[in-house]
Amino acid sequence: RNMSSAGPEGRKRMRECDGLIDSLVYYIQGTTADHKPNDKATENCVCILHNLSYQLELELPERYAQSIYMQRRNISTSDKTPGCFGTRSRKVKEKQQDTPLLEEKSSPRGIESLWHSTLIRIYISLIAKSTRNYTQEASLGALQNLTAGTGPMPFAVAQTVIRKTNGLPSIRNMLHVGSPTVRKTAVSLLRNLSRNTSLQSDIAREVLPDLVSILPDSVPESDIAYETTASICYTLYNLTQSSSHNARLLLNADGLPKIITISMNDSNMFSKASRAASLLLYSLWSHTDLHSAYRK
């Protein structure tokens, strides 16, 4: 567990170690099946897998990059996307929505297991059933890592989390736990998921009122709360930017007074959240059909 956080070279060596990832997945499959989600070794295994999934899209070996990222169809050969993974540009993000889902192997081995639906299902199960904060946070964090990029892998993982495993109810419950770090990681995962336009209506329906409910009524008191507040505002921005319906959901959940309060705070420590809230307000105002409701 300690070695898995040793940086890019350490992650590379551990991902390439024959049988290591398979053994970790095998172990947590067993404890999950045996209804032992609070096992200490399970926590250690999930934390290792969490660390090994960090920056996975960027650090994939070339052979996987070629097989995964050449599955994009209907993209002109003249498209000059640099490298196998492309850039983080808006153009690449827009293309993500037209990317076909990855073809999964029925029996993944090694690094392939890190983004396979089998492991994603285990993470969702542990989020739902474990009461250990570290296990919950690591499971959420692994999914956050896997959905952080803009290519086919993050897109496929997001689809699996929401559509194949029905993971949103379990993630939503983590918004209301006592641990600030678990809550922060759950919000960060939702922020990643909310970038997928095809999933935004599902996310808004399931968790938008919960996101509004955990927004602070006044300036929060900790760094974690600052970051969480900013992430919530950016998630709501993603969900409402192109949807008047979702903007009305936010309005009906009494989110507007909170967002205005957050946007008006000009302290340096809180500036990131304030900027995010201001961006959200600007986006909400773009829905002209809601202006009269906003004024009320």
Salt bridges, closest charged atoms under 4 A:
GLU9 OE2 - ARG13 NE 3.08
GLU16 OE2 - LYS12 NZ 3.33
ASP18 OD1 - ARG109 NH2 3.34
GLU43 OE2 - ARG1 NH1 2.71
GLU43 OE2 - LYS40 NZ 2.92
GLU43 OE1 - ARG132 NE 2.75
GLU57 OE1 - ARG88 NH2 3.54
GLU59 OE2 - ARG11 NH2 2.60
GLU59 OE1 - ARG15 NH1 2.79
ASP79 OD2 - LYS95 NZ 2.43
GLU104 OE1 - HIS116 NE2 3.69
GLU112 OE2 - LYS105 NZ 2.75
ASP202 OD1 - ARG163 NH2 3.36
ASP202 OD2 - ARG205 NH2 3.83
GLU206 OE2 - ARG172 NH1 2.38
ASP210 OD2 - HIS176 NE2 2.78
GLU227 OE1 - LYS184 NZ 3.47
